[in-house]
Amino acid sequence: MQSLKDEEFEILGLKLRFKPEPLNEDRASTVSAQEVVEHFQSEIIAIQKKSPRQLDSTQIAILVALKSVSERLELKKDFTENLGQLEKSATDALDYLSEISPVPN
């Protein structure tokens, strides 16, 4: 990976400009373009090492993208499940507290 300018990189032989977009409008991205590109490059190397045959740049890029989307969906699913468990625990704790110390009338 070669940084050409602040947000211009060479990836798989292509010169690309990239700047991470924030998840929402309320805050800036917490990762730098350099971090994203370095991670992408490490995924490229991992896929190239695992592949029994030579892959072209398009195949590598698609496999890296699919792996990243798969990881993101797993994290999103885990987050949703953990949030649901946390909400249930909080509700159970509030119910328990109201049982052991009822609110006086």
Residue frames relative to the residue before (quaternion, step in Angstrom):
aa qw qx qy qz dx dy dz
M 1.0000 0.0000 0.0000 0.0000 0.00 0.00 0.00
Q 0.0620 -0.7973 0.6001 -0.0165 3.48 -0.90 0.96
S 0.2705 -0.7577 0.5724 0.1580 3.56 -0.68 1.10
L 0.2549 -0.7937 0.5383 0.1238 3.56 -0.60 1.15
K 0.7419 -0.0365 0.0346 0.6686 3.57 1.09 -0.80
D 0.7853 -0.3163 0.2067 0.4904 3.59 -1.23 -0.11
E 0.8278 0.1087 -0.0246 0.5498 3.59 0.84 -0.93
E 0.5633 0.5480 -0.4061 0.4663 3.57 1.12 0.65
F 0.0111 -0.8216 0.5659 -0.0682 3.55 -0.72 1.13
E 0.3232 -0.6946 0.5963 0.2397 3.52 -1.28 0.37
I 0.0570 0.7912 -0.5985 0.1121 3.55 -0.60 1.23
L 0.8439 -0.0458 -0.0236 0.5340 3.56 -0.79 1.08
G 0.7279 -0.4535 0.2288 0.4606 3.55 1.02 0.87
L 0.6451 0.4951 -0.3204 0.4858 3.59 1.27 0.04
K 0.3220 -0.7076 0.5898 0.2187 3.56 -1.06 0.73
L 0.0178 0.8187 -0.5675 0.0853 3.55 -0.58 1.21
R 0.2920 -0.6938 0.6235 0.2114 3.53 -1.22 0.62
F 0.0613 0.8043 -0.5854 0.0813 3.55 -0.88 0.94
K 0.0512 0.7470 -0.6612 0.0459 3.50 -1.10 0.86
P 0.4293 -0.7150 0.4783 0.2751 3.62 -0.62 1.05
E 0.3095 -0.7336 0.5764 0.1838 3.53 -1.01 0.86
P 0.5058 -0.6450 0.4691 0.3286 3.60 -1.02 0.71
L 0.5907 -0.5786 0.4250 0.3682 3.57 -1.20 0.49
N 0.7889 0.0172 -0.0224 0.6139 3.56 1.16 -0.57
E 0.6619 -0.5477 0.3558 0.3678 3.55 -1.28 0.33
D 0.6066 0.6201 -0.3380 0.3651 3.59 1.19 -0.48
R 0.8131 0.1201 -0.0621 0.5662 3.60 1.15 -0.41
A 0.5427 -0.6181 0.4672 0.3242 3.52 -1.24 0.54
S 0.6394 -0.5096 0.4056 0.4086 3.56 -1.28 0.34
T 0.3516 -0.7500 0.5256 0.1938 3.57 -1.01 0.78
V 0.6883 0.3941 -0.2859 0.5378 3.59 1.27 0.06
S 0.4200 -0.7035 0.5149 0.2521 3.54 -1.10 0.70
A 0.6434 -0.4976 0.4083 0.4143 3.54 -1.29 0.33
Q 0.6214 0.5549 -0.3319 0.4425 3.58 1.00 -0.83
E 0.6573 0.5065 -0.3127 0.4621 3.62 0.91 -0.88
V 0.6566 0.5135 -0.3102 0.4572 3.58 0.92 -0.91
V 0.6880 0.4794 -0.2855 0.4640 3.57 0.83 -0.96
E 0.6314 0.5223 -0.3356 0.4647 3.61 0.98 -0.76
H 0.6489 0.4994 -0.3176 0.4781 3.58 0.97 -0.81
F 0.6391 0.5261 -0.3176 0.4625 3.57 0.95 -0.89
Q 0.6613 0.5064 -0.3032 0.4629 3.57 0.93 -0.89
S 0.6517 0.5011 -0.3257 0.4669 3.60 0.98 -0.75
E 0.6298 0.5141 -0.3310 0.4791 3.59 1.10 -0.64
I 0.5999 0.5502 -0.3511 0.4627 3.59 1.07 -0.72
I 0.6720 0.4975 -0.2918 0.4644 3.57 0.86 -0.99
A 0.6478 0.5215 -0.3210 0.4532 3.60 0.94 -0.85
I 0.6697 0.4865 -0.3013 0.4734 3.60 0.91 -0.87
Q 0.6437 0.5197 -0.3265 0.4571 3.59 0.96 -0.81
K 0.6612 0.5066 -0.3072 0.4602 3.60 0.99 -0.78
K 0.7035 0.4770 -0.2636 0.4561 3.59 1.01 -0.82
S 0.6286 0.5715 -0.3421 0.4015 3.56 1.09 -0.65
P 0.4039 -0.7275 0.5013 0.2371 3.59 -0.86 0.96
R 0.7649 0.2509 -0.1613 0.5710 3.60 1.24 -0.27
Q 0.6159 -0.5434 0.4231 0.3825 3.53 -1.32 0.30
L 0.1673 -0.7829 0.5937 0.0812 3.58 -0.80 1.03
D 0.4219 -0.6753 0.5228 0.3044 3.57 -1.09 0.58
S 0.7321 -0.4606 0.2875 0.4114 3.55 -1.30 0.34
T 0.6451 0.5236 -0.3256 0.4513 3.58 0.98 -0.81
Q 0.6523 0.5093 -0.3160 0.4640 3.59 0.91 -0.87
I 0.6497 0.5134 -0.3134 0.4650 3.58 0.94 -0.88
A 0.6675 0.5085 -0.3064 0.4494 3.58 0.86 -0.95
I 0.6626 0.4950 -0.3070 0.4709 3.58 0.96 -0.86
L 0.6578 0.5028 -0.3211 0.4598 3.61 0.92 -0.80
V 0.6357 0.5068 -0.3291 0.4803 3.61 1.01 -0.74
A 0.6534 0.5103 -0.3128 0.4636 3.58 0.94 -0.86
L 0.6627 0.5006 -0.3093 0.4631 3.60 0.91 -0.88
K 0.6373 0.5165 -0.3284 0.4683 3.59 0.99 -0.79
S 0.6666 0.5049 -0.3020 0.4577 3.58 0.94 -0.88
V 0.6503 0.5003 -0.3160 0.4764 3.58 0.96 -0.83
S 0.6290 0.5378 -0.3275 0.4560 3.58 0.99 -0.83
E 0.6655 0.4938 -0.2971 0.4743 3.58 0.93 -0.91
R 0.6539 0.5152 -0.3177 0.4539 3.58 0.95 -0.85
L 0.6578 0.5040 -0.3107 0.4656 3.59 0.95 -0.84
E 0.6213 0.5275 -0.3368 0.4714 3.59 1.05 -0.76
L 0.6669 0.5005 -0.3009 0.4629 3.59 0.90 -0.92
K 0.6462 0.5227 -0.3123 0.4602 3.56 0.99 -0.87
K 0.6537 0.5062 -0.3033 0.4738 3.57 0.99 -0.88
D 0.6532 0.5060 -0.3072 0.4721 3.59 0.93 -0.90
F 0.6455 0.5264 -0.3180 0.4529 3.57 0.95 -0.89
T 0.6589 0.5107 -0.3025 0.4621 3.57 0.92 -0.92
E 0.6625 0.4953 -0.3032 0.4731 3.58 0.94 -0.88
N 0.6701 0.4963 -0.2989 0.4640 3.60 0.92 -0.89
L 0.6325 0.5209 -0.3302 0.4687 3.57 1.04 -0.74
G 0.6373 0.5224 -0.3190 0.4682 3.58 1.01 -0.80
Q 0.6556 0.4994 -0.3056 0.4768 3.58 0.99 -0.84
L 0.6413 0.5174 -0.3231 0.4654 3.58 1.01 -0.78
E 0.6483 0.5113 -0.3174 0.4664 3.59 0.95 -0.83
K 0.6508 0.5056 -0.3148 0.4709 3.59 0.98 -0.83
S 0.6492 0.5143 -0.3150 0.4635 3.59 0.97 -0.85
A 0.6533 0.5067 -0.3117 0.4683 3.58 0.98 -0.83
T 0.6498 0.5042 -0.3115 0.4759 3.59 0.97 -0.83
D 0.6480 0.5104 -0.3120 0.4715 3.60 0.95 -0.86
A 0.6516 0.5107 -0.3163 0.4633 3.59 0.99 -0.84
L 0.6561 0.4998 -0.3126 0.4711 3.60 0.96 -0.82
D 0.6317 0.5205 -0.3298 0.4703 3.59 1.01 -0.80
Y 0.6547 0.5125 -0.3076 0.4627 3.57 0.94 -0.90
L 0.6629 0.5030 -0.3094 0.4602 3.58 0.91 -0.89
S 0.6714 0.4798 -0.3221 0.4640 3.58 0.94 -0.74
E 0.6123 0.5426 -0.3480 0.4579 3.62 1.16 -0.48
I 0.7580 0.3957 -0.2234 0.4680 3.58 0.84 -0.94
S 0.7880 0.1134 -0.1043 0.5961 3.59 1.17 -0.32
P 0.1542 -0.8253 0.5391 0.0667 3.55 0.26 1.29
V 0.5209 -0.6281 0.4861 0.3128 3.53 -1.17 0.66
P 0.3976 -0.7262 0.4980 0.2582 3.64 -0.73 0.98
N 0.4243 -0.7039 0.5133 0.2471 3.55 -1.09 0.73
